[in-house]
Amino acid sequence: MIDKNVIDELGRKISDMLPDGVGQLQADVEANIRALLQATLSKMNLVTREEFDVQTELLQRTREKLEQLEQELKTLREQRKH
């Protein structure tokens, strides 16, 4: 899930780009933009960098274990031949 602060900051940046004439509506526009961003980003099934890093580390350990098991299997097969 994306950080709420990121969504708030994006909402502020977008509302800051609006013309000065909508100043009275800025709070409403910002809230609507924030809600739209939250809904859109939620549909994208994004993960945090921390979650990504954890999964990357887990995948690396899994690859290392697989390589170890493949080597052990190769050794066992060679022993059976003799």
C-alpha positions as CSV (number, residue, x, y, z in Angstrom):
1,M,0.0,0.0,0.0
2,I,1.3,3.5,-0.8
3,D,2.2,5.9,2.0
4,K,-0.6,8.3,2.9
5,N,2.0,11.2,3.1
6,V,2.9,10.5,-0.6
7,I,-0.8,10.9,-1.6
8,D,-1.2,14.0,0.5
9,E,1.9,15.6,-1.1
10,L,0.7,14.7,-4.6
11,G,-2.7,16.2,-3.8
12,R,-1.0,19.4,-2.6
13,K,1.3,19.6,-5.6
14,I,-1.6,19.2,-8.1
15,S,-3.8,21.7,-6.3
16,D,-0.9,24.2,-6.2
17,M,-0.8,24.0,-10.0
18,L,-4.5,25.2,-10.2
19,P,-5.1,28.8,-11.2
20,D,-5.4,31.4,-8.4
21,G,-9.1,31.9,-9.1
22,V,-10.0,28.6,-7.5
23,G,-8.4,29.5,-4.2
24,Q,-11.7,29.3,-2.3
25,L,-12.2,25.8,-3.6
26,Q,-8.6,24.7,-3.0
27,A,-9.4,22.6,0.1
28,D,-12.3,20.8,-1.7
29,V,-10.2,20.3,-4.8
30,E,-7.3,19.0,-2.8
31,A,-9.5,16.6,-0.9
32,N,-11.1,15.3,-4.1
33,I,-7.7,14.9,-5.8
34,R,-6.4,13.0,-2.7
35,A,-9.4,10.7,-2.8
36,L,-9.0,10.1,-6.5
37,L,-5.3,9.4,-6.1
38,Q,-5.9,7.0,-3.2
39,A,-8.6,5.1,-5.2
40,T,-6.4,4.9,-8.4
41,L,-3.3,3.8,-6.5
42,S,-5.2,1.2,-4.5
43,K,-6.3,-0.4,-7.8
44,M,-2.7,-0.7,-8.9
45,N,-1.8,-3.1,-6.0
46,L,1.4,-1.2,-5.3
47,V,3.8,-2.3,-2.5
48,T,6.1,-0.2,-0.4
49,R,9.8,-0.2,-1.0
50,E,10.3,-2.1,2.3
51,E,7.9,-4.9,1.2
52,F,9.7,-5.1,-2.1
53,D,13.1,-5.3,-0.5
54,V,11.9,-8.0,1.9
55,Q,10.6,-10.1,-1.0
56,T,13.8,-9.5,-3.0
57,E,15.9,-10.8,-0.1
58,L,13.6,-13.8,0.3
59,L,13.9,-14.6,-3.4
60,Q,17.7,-14.4,-3.2
61,R,17.8,-16.8,-0.2
62,T,15.4,-19.2,-2.1
63,R,17.7,-19.1,-5.2
64,E,20.8,-19.8,-3.0
65,K,19.0,-22.8,-1.4
66,L,17.9,-24.1,-4.8
67,E,21.5,-23.9,-6.1
68,Q,22.7,-25.7,-3.0
69,L,20.1,-28.4,-3.5
70,E,20.9,-28.8,-7.2
71,Q,24.6,-29.2,-6.2
72,E,23.7,-31.8,-3.6
73,L,21.6,-33.7,-6.1
74,K,24.4,-33.6,-8.7
75,T,26.8,-35.0,-6.1
76,L,24.4,-37.8,-5.1
77,R,23.9,-38.8,-8.8
78,E,27.6,-38.9,-9.3
79,Q,28.0,-41.1,-6.2
80,R,25.3,-43.5,-7.5
81,K,27.3,-43.9,-10.7
82,H,30.3,-45.2,-8.9
